[in-house]
Every structure is written in C-alpha cells, then in structure tokens.
Amino acid sequence: MSLDTVKNATETPDASQPWKELGLKEDEYARIREILGRRPTGAELAMYSVMWSEHCSYKSSKVHLAQFGKKAPKNDAMLVGIGENAGVVDVGQGYAVTFKVESHNHPSYIEPYQGAATGIGGIVRDILAMGARPVAVVDPLRFGAADHPDTKRVLPGVVAGIGGYGNCLGLPNIGGEVVFDECYQGNPLVNAGCIGVMKHEDIHLAKASGPGNKVILYGARTGGDGIGGVSVLASETFDDTKPTKRPAVQVGDPFQEKLLIECTLEIFKEKLVAGIQDLGGAGLSCATSELASAGTGGMRVELDTVPLRDATLSPEEILMSESQERMCAIVEPQHVDRFMEICEKWDVIATVIGEVTDGERLEIFWHGEQIVDVPPGTVAHEGPTYHRPYARPSWQDALQADDAGLLPRPATSEELRAQVLALVSSPNQASKSWVTDQYDRFVQGNTVLSQPEDAGMIRIDEESNLGVAMATDGNGRYAKLDPYTGAQLALAESYRNVAATGAKPLAISDCLNFGSPEDPDVMWQFAEACRGLADGCLELGTPVTGGNVSLYNQTGDVAIHPTPVVAVLGVIDDVNRRTPMAFAEAGQLLYLLGDTAEEFGGSAWSQVVHDHLGGLPPKVDLGREKLLAEILISASRDGMIDAAHDLSDGGVIQALTESCLKGGNGARVVVPEGLDAFTFLFSESAGRAIVAVPRSEELRFTDMCGARGLPAARIGVVDGDAIEVQGEFTLPLAELREAHEATIPGLLA
C-alpha cells in the first residue's frame, strides 16, 4: 500500500476513506474536508478520529460542562483550573497540590487487569505532567451484581491491576469505593484518581512555544497495543455483535513508569523543559496537537524517528497508539544534551522527533514525505459541539412516585435485628478489606488515614505536618431517582467525609459516568447532574478544577445508573490533629449531629431488604453541610472529639458498625426522642455525622454546637463488646464482624 501523502490527498479528492470505521459521523468527515480544503490523508484522518472522539473532545458534554466555569465560586486557592492535564490548588506553606479523577471503564471490562493498571498509569502521568510528584492514588469502582459469574472475572482482575501497577510505583492507595449493582453488569466503572505535590514555582503547563525548541518523545517505545485505545473504546456502547476490542486495550509496565517519574522529576528540578504533555488518550495525536495548539507557533514532527516496539506499524497506527509510559517535552536547544543525559541515567529512551516552528501548522513527515498538514487547534480544541436533544424521561414521575417510605418495615425487635444483620453483611455495606488489603496503603510512610476511613489523608511536609485529604463518593441509585439532587448528594457526602477527618474542603474533581448521549433520557440525566454539581459547588465554595466525562456506558439499550463521582480535596494544617473513625476508648460519649427524617428513597435498606428502587432521594441542605463541616473541623482542631464518622449509605447502624469494629469497642445507644428505632437506624438523611466526645470536652462541644445552631443529640456511650440498641436488641461485635467481613471473600471464593 502506497503512502498517503498530503500531495496525494490533494490529487485524489475522491479516494474512499474508512471514516465511519474510525468512529466519525458523515458530517464530521465533511467538516474535516472543509477545514483542510481537501480530503484528509490517512494520518490526518486517524488524528481527527481519535481527537474528535467523545472521550477526547467532549463533543456531547462540553455545552453542559461550561457551567463549571460560569458558576465557579471565587476561590483564592485555585492556581490552575479546567483545561490543563489536572487542576492545581494552593495548600499553604508554598505548596501546591494537583489532583484529578478519570475513567478507564470500557478497557477494564474487556481486559480487567491491563485496563485497570493502565488507568492508574495514565492518571499518574497527568499529575506528573503538571510538575508534581505523585504521592497517592484512589479508586472508585463499580461492578455488576456481586453474585454474578462475570463479576468474578472482572473484579479480581481490576483489583489485581490496580494493586499490581500502583504498588510497583510505590504509591499508597488511600481511598475509593467498591459498589455493586446489576446496572453495571456489562459496564463496570473503573475510575482512578491521583494526588501530586509540588512547590508553586514548579507548576508546568502543556504548551509548545519558542521556534527552534526541540520536541522530545521519551519513555517506552511505541507499540501496537492501545491503537485507538480509550479514545475509541469510550466512544461507543458495547454490543455483542461487534468484534472484540481487546487489541485496543493498552499494556502497562509500572517499572518503566517509575523510571519515567524519577527521570521527569529530575528534569523538572533542573528546569530543562518549556512545555510538557503526557501521552494518554489519543497518544501522539493528542500530545503534538495540544502542545502546538496551546503554544505560539507551529510544530514539525519526523514520525519515522519515533522508537517502535513493532517495526510494521503504519504512520496512522503510530499516531493512534496509546502505548503507555510515554511523555512529550518541549526543550530549548541548549538544554537538549543535559535532558538526554538525565534520560540515559534513568535508562529512559529519549528521541528528538521534531521542533517548534514559527508557522501556524502542525506538519508531520514520514521518511521525508509530508503526511500531515493541519491547523493544530482544529484537531485539539475545535472538534464538533453537539447540542444533543434531552428531555425528562417518561418513566421518571412513576419512579419517584414509587415511594420507598411505604415499604413494609420490621414489625418486631427480632425482625429489626435480622434486617440490621442483612444490611451490614450485604455486598455494598460489607467490609471491602478483601479489595483494599491488596493495595499498599502505607508505602512512603506518609499515609495518615486510608480505607475504610471517611477520607484518605497524606502528610506532605514532615516538619510542619501539613497534610491533604481526599474522598470520592457517588450514589447512582440517588442519581437515578433525581440526577440534580443525586449529584449534589455525591458532592455533599465527599465534602462531609473530608471534613469528618478534620480537613478543610478546598476544591473538587469529578468523573461523570453516564449512558449513551444519543438517548434523550440519558442526556437529561447528564444535564441535570451537571447543573446540580455546578450549583452545589457555587454554594459550598469548592470550584471544579477538572475531571473526566465517560459516556456510552451501556450494553445494548441498557444504560448504567447516572453515576457522577465527586472527589473533594481538603487541607489540614497538622495531620496529628486528624480525626479517625474508630471508637477506640470506652467511656466516650456518642453524639448524633444533624436532623434525621424519614428518608429511604434509594437507601441501602430498600435495596437489601426489598430489592427496591423508587421514591425521592434524601433532601440536600448545603448550608447545613457547611455548618456541619465547620463544627467537625473546629472540634478536630481543638481536641473536642476523638472520632467522627459521616452518615450516608446504611445510616446510623452502618456507621456504628464500622466505627465499633474498627476500634474494637461496642456501644450502648438509645433512640432519640421523636424518632422510632427503624428510622433512627436506617434513615439516610444527609448533613449528619456521629462523633465520639471525651467526657471532659462534652460541655465545650455541646456549647459550640448550640451556639452555631447545629442539632446535637447524645445517643449513647462507647462501652462493652456489643452494639446494644436499648429496648430493641443486642448484637455482639463477634457476630457483627463475622457478618460484615465474610461476604466479599465468600462471593469471590
């Protein structure tokens, strides 16, 4: 097959091209021809197809994502916002923290180990590209029904991939979630987050400026794995009639990535780069076009100089390959030799593949023949924008009218006790230690809190004990009932989780997982979730720093529940003053903070006991969430509480179970006045937490709550070796522990 050059494309305008097979629509192909004034070459078609994919261009979502900028709260901590590889916030003492959450959903279903492993690798490089040292990772995960045979295939592979890659990098895995629901059966969600730390002056951006500066590709060789990769996989639904996409899944090498990290950090330290970009989705197509588009000139690339693992790769395949562990740097000529020396020291392959020009075009050559001549902005940032039709689903009203509050409730204390055991042993509420024990949570020695704590926490300065905390949350059941409220509940829970550890919430990243945008029902869910999240962030003062949209999460006509996952980052001045969740000392007084109402829509109780989804989710009061957070942070800082645990899925009884088992102490509790035992134990009202207060601090703590107007009811005391709900039942910790910890290992045996 002869090379398709720019000259050839000009001379053969009617040559047939596989634009449809590459995922482009007919009008998109026509637009490319209009931009270029001719048909694209094969290499240009490859670049546009991956860069204009849903995953890379956000063509269906960006009209709604614009709210995050328009409604952004004023926040002096923001240093870098939406549009770069990751957002950056000021955490004090000259430190900046960058963080982001992304998805690797479709690849992880096809090839669980490599899909999840390369998800970790990709998010770590995003953080590295900002100039930061990656210090921790988190993983929010969603799988199909826990007892489904395919879950036994997907879950162990995903967990092994996350642990295998992250552990080899030496990065502690400090947080995340594991959720089971049959809606994710053919479409698990593997979201990955990373936190990085740097000084303010070390921030790097993805831009190529300065004519004559060299373009250096360094890291692993480019291979045939991941051709099209996530940029193609994430832009269509699964369908059993289509051929396997296994070759599109990238293959990771964590040891190569570790070398790349240390090499890059040394290059940063010597200030050798003028711009940098990692190679993730869309590979070289993305790196070259985005660097050139964000800079002040053009770029010329000699594609045949790219180091290959497979010499048979075509230019199109090289441009589309998403092979892992690669970076692209813009380096001034006088720094090239030193750059190469550092790469050689770390045994990292580095090759000058081109240079920045004073023109306005991205030009790519193959053995002297020009195969790409495009305005880089049209590839990187000027893809199609779709105003997809959306409408409230015809079934939404009936779903909300099917009120979970009308479901049969336990009639006796024995029935109440049995339902408590059923809840705490259910897959979603059971201990996830089978998963988290496969991750190294304490490598590097700076982990302060990790799973199953409300939020992970890392010390970032060993002298001052400055630290950051991060939590990720999302409840697809709530969002199915009401996507606007569901998104705000995800934000509120993550915000509350961070505050429960004593850290002050600063900013968020999000990963928005939805079905096909071509379905008006799904698009309505997406639009409402974005609106809810933007409104919520404005009220809480937590700007969106960046994130990811994952669409087409459905098999055939069956979409997942709308699942906005929200990561909140917080800062704590001294990690020694953190608040853990464990009830660690007998005699501590237990207080319930916030108001409890009869709110069971989307609740764990309705799912576990009745296999029911209907009604309205809990109400959101973001003013109350801010007040609760302020109380939790102040109480932590001033030594007024010994433990805190937010209330969310499973309500009071789930929080009591987790805190008692973590601390090895029981609790005697009474039902507060005005509540019945069932509502007290199972309601999922938002804006609440349980705290353990030392007797010596009770008056000071209750005075503070009273003065600030936060309801605080004393519900019991830490004592004994059982959870006793007075007048109802007693559950020995040994029985609770067996029920809570045996479920996941039993399902996966």
N, C-alpha and C positions, 0 to 999 in steps of 0.2 A: 504494500500500500504506500503510495507516494505521500510525501509530507504536504500537509495543507497549510500553505503559507498565506500571508496577507495578500501577496501578489496574486496567488492562485484564487483566493476568495473573491478578489475584485474581478478577475477574469471569468469566473464561473458562478454567476449570481444565482443560477437555478439549481445548483447541485443539492441533492436531497441531504438532510441532516437529521440526526436522531434526537431532536429537541424534546419530543414527547417522552421518549425513553429516559431522558435525563431529568424528567420531572417538571419541565417548563410547560406553560399553557400557550396556546396558539397566539394570543395577544401579547404575551411576554416575549415570545420569539420575534414577533413583528416589531416590538419596541426595541429590541436589541439591534435589529437591522436598521431601524430608524436612527438610533444613536450613532451607529458606525457608518451609515451611508452605504452599506453593502451587507452581504451576508457575513456572519462571523466565521472565523476559522474554527477548526475543531478544538483548538486550545482555548480560544476565546469563548466558544460555546460551553466548554467544560467549566471555565471560571464563572461565567454568568449563572450557569445552572446551580452550582453549589452556593454561590454568594447570594443569589436571589431565592434560595430555598427558605422555607418557613423558619427553620432553625436559625439561619444566619441573618435574614433581612427583617424578620418580624413583620412581614407584609400584611398579615391579618390582624396583628395586635397593636401596632405602634400608634394607631389613632386613639386607642384607649390608654395606652401606657403614657401618652403625653400628659395625662392628669398628674402624674407623679412629679413632673416639673412645674406645671402650672399651679398646683396646690401645695408645693413644697413649703414646709414651715421654715422660718428663719432659724438657722442653727449655726452658731459661730464655730462649732466643732468640725463642720464639713470642710475638707481640704480638696477632695476630688469627688465629683459626683457622677451621675449617669453618663455613659458614653465611652468610658475607658474600660480597660480589662476588669477593673474592680474599683469600688469606691474606697475612699480614704478619709478617716476621721482623726482629729486631734484628741489624744487622751491625756495630755498634760506632760510636764517634765521634758518637753522637747520630743516626745514620742508620738508617732502616728501609727495607726492600725488600719490595715486594709483587710476586707473580708467580702465574701461572695458565696452564693449558693447557685449551683447549676444542676442540670438533669443529664442522666445517661440512661434513659428509660428503655428505649427500643433495643439498643445494643445489648443491654443486660438481660433481656428476655431471650434473645437469640443465642447469646453465648455468655451465660451469667458471670463466670469468673473474669474473663477479659473485659466484658462490658463494664463491670463494676470497678475493676482495677484501673482501667484507663480513665474512668470517670474521676477517680482520685488523682491520677496523674495530670489530667487536664486542668482541674481546678487549682491544683498546687502551682502549675506553671502560670496561670492567670495572676496569682498572688505574687509569684516571683517576678513577673514582668513589670510589676509596679515598683520594684526596687526593694521589696521586703523579704525578710527571711520568714518562710512559712514556719509556724510554731504549733499548729494544732489543726485537726480536721474533725468534721461532724458528718453524720449520715442519717438523714430522714429517709426511711424505707417504707414502702407499701407493697404488700403481696396479696395474692388471692386467698381464698378460704384456707384456713390453717390445715384442714384435714384433706385438702385436695391433693391427689398424687403429683400434679405438676408443681405444687408449692415445694414439695420435697426435692424437686430438681432445681428449681430456681433459687430458693432461699439459701441453701448451703453453699451454692456456687457464688452467689453475690457476696455473702459474708466472708467466704474464703478469699475472694478477690480484693475486697476492701482491706481485710486484715493483712493479706499477703503483700499488697503494694504499700499500704500505709506503714506497716510495721517495719518493712525493709527500708523505708525512707527515714525511719526514726522519728515519726511524727505521732504524738499521742492522739488517740481518737477519744474526744471528751464528751460527745453528745450526739443527739439524734433521736429517732423514734423507730419503732417497728410496729406497723399496723397491718392487720389482716381484714380483708373484706372481699367478698366474691366479685365485686365490681372490678377489681384489679386482676382477675384471674388470667386473662390473656394479655395483660398490660401492666406489669409491675412498675412501680415508680422507684427509681434509684437516684435520689438526689444527693449531691455531695457538696459540702461546704469547707472552706479553709479560712484560717486567720493568719495574717502575717504582720510582722512588726518591723518598723524602721524609724529612723530619725526624720524630721521634717525635710531636711535638705537632701535626703536620699530618694525622694519620690521621682520615678521615671515615667514617661508617657510614650505612647505608641505613635511616633511621627518620624518622617524622613525628611530632614531639611539639610541644606548645605550642598550645593553642586560639587561633585567630586568626592563626596563622602562615600565610603565603601559599604556595600550590602553584604553582610557575612551571615551565612547559614551555619549553625553549629549544633552539635548534639548527635543523635543517632542518624544512621543512613536512612534514606527514603525507600520504603518497600511497597509491596503490593497489598499489604493489609490496610484496611480502612479506606479503600478507594471510594470516595463519595461519603463514606462513614456516616457520622451522626447527622451531617448536613442533608443527606438523602433519607436515611432511616427515619429521622424525626419529622419528616415532611409528608408522611402518608400513613394511613391506617394499616393494621395487619389484616391480611386476607389469606386464607389457606390455599387459594388458587394461585397465588403468586410464587415465583421461585424463591428459594432460600436466599437470605441476605447475609449469610454467615461471613463471606469474604469481606463485607463492608465493616465488620467489627475490628477495631484496632487491637493490636497485640502490644502489651506493655512490658517494659523492663525496668523495674524500680531501681536497680543498682545503677543503670545508666542515668536515670533521673536524679539520683543522689549526687552523682558526679556533676551533672549539669547544674544542679542547685549550687553546690560549693564553688564551681567554676564561675558561675554568673555572679555570685555574691562577691567574689574576689575582683572580678571585672568592674563591678559597681564601686567597690571600695577605692579602686584606682581611677575612677571617673573616666572610663575609656569609651563609653557609648553616648551617642547623641540622641538615640531613639531605640526602642526595643519592642518586640512583639513575640508572644509565644505562638507556636503552630498547634492549633487545636482544630475546631470545626473548619472545614474547607482548606486546611493545610496551607500550602504556599500561595494558593489563590487569595486567601484571606490576608496572610501576612504582607505580601507585596502590595496588594491593592489598598489595604487600610493604612499601611505606613506611608505610601505615596500620596494617598488622598488627604491624610492629616498633615502632611508636610507642606512645603512651599514650592516644590518643584515636581519634576517627574522622576522616573526610575527606568534604568536599563538593566535587564537581567539576562545572563547567559545560562539558559536552563540546562544545557548539556554538562555544565560543571557541577551540578548537584550530585553529591555522593549517593550511590544507589546500593541497595541490597540485591536488587534484581535488575540485571542489565537489559532485560527485554521490555522494560516499562516504556510506554509511549509518552510523548510530551504531555498529552491530556491526562494520562494516569498519574504522572509525577505532580501535575498541578492540582489534581483532585485527592491525592493520597493524604490520609490523616494519620500516617505513621507517627508514633509518639516520640516523646523526649527530644523535641527539636525547638530551637529558638532562632529568631532572625534579628540581628543587631545592625544599627547604622553607626559606623565608626569613622572618625576623621582619619585621613591618610597617615598622619604622624603617629597615630596610636595603633595602627594595624599590627605592627610587629609585636608589640607588647601583648596585645589581645591574643595573638596566635601563641605566644609563649605560655600564657596562662592556660589556654585550652590544652596545649601539649602536656603541661604539668599535670592536669587532671585527666589526661587520656580521653579528651573530648575532641572529636573530629570537627575541624572548622575550615570553611572554604569561602573565599570571596566569590560571590556569584553575580555581582553587578555593582552599579554605583548610582548615586543620586544625580539627576541631570537638571539643567536649568530650563527644561521644557515643561510641558503640562500633560505628558502622556506616559503611560506605563507600557514599555516596549520589552518584549521577551523574544529572545533568539534561540534557535536550536541549530547548532553547528553552522553558525553564520547566516542562517535563513530566518527572517522575521516571521514569527507565528502569532504574535500578539501586538496590537497597537490600539490601545483603548484609553479613554479618559478614566483615570482610576476611581474617581468619585462615583461614576455610573455603575461600577462594579461593587464598590464597598458600601456606599451610603445612599444611592439613589435608585434602589430597587423599587418594585411596584408597591403601591399603597392600596390596600383593599378596604373599602367600607362595606364589610360583609353585612348582609341583612340579619337582623336579630329581632326576636320577639319573645315575650314571656311565654313559656311552654303551656300548651293547653291543659296539661295534667298538673300544673303547679298548685292551683287552688285546691284540687281534690287531695293532693298530697298533704298540704298544710291543714286541711280540714280533718284529716285522719289523726286526731289528737292522741298522742301517747299518754296524756294525763287520764284518759278514760280506760286504759288497760286495767285488767284485774290486778289488784295489789295483794300482798300477803295478808292472810286473814288471822294468822296466829304468830306467836313469837317463834315457834318452831319453823314455820314457813319463812319468816323473816330471816332467821339464821341460815336456813338452807339457801336462800337466794343470795345472801352475803357470800357464802362459800362458792356458789356458782359464779358470781361476779368476779371475785378475786382470783379464781382459777381459770377464767375464760382467756383465750389466747391474747386478746388485746390488753387485758389487765394483769395477766400473769407476769412473773419475773422474766426479763429478757437477758438474764445473765448468760444463757447458752450462747447468745449472739455476742454480747459485749465482752465476754471473757476471751473471745478470740482476737480482740483488739488490744494492742498495748496502750494502756491509758496513762502510763506514768513515765514513759521514756523521756529523757531530757531533764527530769527531776523538777519541773516547774508546774506540774499539774496540781491544782489546789482542790478542785472538785471535778468529778466526772460521773458518768452514768452510775446509778439511777438518780442522781441529784437533779433538782429542778433545772439547773443550768450548769454547763461546764465552765470552769474557771482556770485561767493560766496566769502565773506570775510573769511579768515581762521585765521587771527590774529587781535584781536580787538585793540591792542596797535599800531602796525605798519601799520595796514590796508592792509597788504599783502593779495592778492586775486588770485583766479584762475577762468578762463573762459572756457567754453566748448560749442562747436557747433557740431551738427550732420547733415550731408547732404548726398544726393544721388538722382540721377535722372535716373530712369530706362529707360525713353524714350531716353535719350542721349546714355545710355549704349547699348540699342538695336541697335541703328544706328552704333555705334562703341565702343565696350566694352573697348578697350585700352584707348581711349580718354574719354569715359564716366567715367571710374574710376578716371582718373586724374582730370576731372571736379568736381567730388564729393570731392576729396581731396582739390582742389583749392578753391571751394566755402566754405568749412568748415574752411580752413585756413584763408580765407578772412573775414569770419564772426567773427572769434576770433579777428583778427587784427582791425576790424572796431570798436570794443569796447575799444580798447587801450591796449589789452593784447598781449603779445609776444607768438606766437605758439611754442610749445616745442616738442610734440610727438603725435602719433595717436594710436587709437584702431579702429578696423573695424569689421563689421558684413557683411559677404558676402553671399547674398541670391540669390540662383540660382535654376534652374530646376533639372531634373534628370541627374546625371553624366554618366549614361549609354547611353545618347544621345550625339553623337559626336558634334552636333551643340552647345549644352549647355556646353559641356566640353571645346570647343574652346572659348566660351564666358568667361568661368571661367579663363582659362589660360591667355587670353588677358587682362582681368581685373587685375589679379594678377601682370602681367608684367607691366601694366601701373601704378599700385599703387606703386610697388617697385621702378620703375624708377622715379616716381614723388617724393616719399619720399626721395630718394637719392638726388635729385636736390634741394628740399626745406630744407633738413637737419632735417627732422622730422621722427625719427625712429618709426617703428611699435612696440608697446610694448606688443601686444597680441590682442586677439579678438575671433571671432567665425565664423565658416562656417555653413551655413544652406543650405542643398541640398534637392533634391526631392520636391521642391516647385512647384508642378504642379498637375493638376487633369486630369487623363487620359493622353492624348497626349499633352495637352495644358500647356506649361510652363509659368511661370511669366516672365516679362522682367528681364534681368540680373540686379540685384539691389545691387551693392556694397554701403553700408552705411559707411561713414567715420566720426569718431569722432575725433576732434582735441582739445587737451588741451593746454591752454596758461596760462601764469602767468603775473600778473600786480603788480608792487611794491606798489601802493597806489590806492585802489578802489575809492577814492574820485576824482581821475582824469580820471575815466572811461568816455567813450563817449556813450551817448544814441542815439536812432534813431529818437526821436521826434523833429520836428521843433517847438520849444517852444517859440520863441520870434520873433515878427515882425521886419523886417529890416535885418535879417540875409541874407547873400549872398550865393546863391547856386552855387556850382561848380561841374561839371562832370569830374571825374578823369578817365583817360584811353582812349582807342580808340574804337570807335563804327563802326562796319562794318555790312553789310547785312548778318546776320546770324540768320536763322529762323528754321533750322532743329531741330526737337524735341521740338520746342518752345511752350510756353503756347498759343500764338496767333494761331499757326497752329492747335493746339488741340481744342481750344474753338470755333474758327470761322469756321474751315474747317474739324474738326474731322479727322485730317491727321497726319500720322507719316511717315516721309521719308526725304531723304537728308543726309547731314552730320551735326553733332553737332558743336557747336562753337569751334573755334581753341583754343588750350591751349598754353600759353606762361608763363611758371613757373618763368622765370626770371622777367617778368613784375609783376607777383603775389608777388614775394618777394619785389620788389621795392615799389609796392603799399602798402604792409603791413608795410614796414619801414616808409613810409610817414604818414600813418594813426596812427601808434604808436607814432611817434615823435610829430605829431600835437596834439594828445591827451595829451601826457605828458607835452607839453609846452603851452597848453591852446590856440592853434591856431584854433581849431574847436569846435563848440558847439554840433554838431550832425553829425552822419555818418550812411549810410545805404548801404550795398553792393548791387550790381545789379546782379540778376540771373533770376529765373523764372518770366516772365512777363515784364522784362526790366525796363526802366526808369519810365513808367507810374505806374507800380505796386509799385515801391519804393516810388515815390512821394505820391501816395495814402496812403500808410501805415504810412509814416512819418508825413504827414499833419494831418491825422485823429488822430494819437497818440498825437500830440502836440496841436490839436485844431486850427491850423492856416493854411490858404491857401498859395498858391504860384503862382506867375506870372513867366512864363518861356518862353523863346524864343528858337526856333530851331537853333542849332549851324550852323555856316557856313559850307557848304559842305554836309549837311545831309538834307533829306526830313523829314517831320513830322512823317510819318509812321515808317521809320527806326529808327529815334530818340526815338520814344515812345516804340516800340515793340521789337527791336533787343535784343538778349540775349548774345551779345559778353561778354566774360569773362574778368577778370582783371580790373573791373571797380567798382566805388563807387560814390555816391553822398554825398557831405559834406556841412554843413551849417557853414559859416565862419563869425565871428563878423567883422563888418566893420573896427574896429581898428586893426584887425590882417590880413587884406587882403593882404597887401604888403608883410609882412613877410611870409605868407603862399605861395603866388604865387612865391616869390623868391626861396623858398625851393624847390617847385616842378620844377621850371625852372632849378635850379642848379643840381637837380638829374635826369633831363630828363624825368619827368612824365608829359604827356599831362594833362592840367587842363583848362577847358573851363568854363567861367562864363555863366550860363544858366538862371539865374533869381534871384528872391528875395522872401523871406517869407513875405507874405502880404495878407490881406483880409480873406474872408471866402469861397474861391473857388479855384480850380485849373484852371488857365487860360493859355492855350497854345496860345500865341499871333498869330493872323491871322487864327486860326483854330476853337477853341471852348472854352467855359467856363463850368465847372462842379461845381456847389455849393457843399460844403462839406456835407450839409444835404442830398443831393441826393446821393452822393458817399457813405456816411455812411449807408444809408438805403440799397443800393445795396450790399455793402460789408458785412454787418452784418446779413442780413436776410436769407441768403442762407442755411447755415447749420441747424439752428433751423427749417426752413421750410421743409427741406428734412427729418428731423428726427422726425417731429411732429407726 
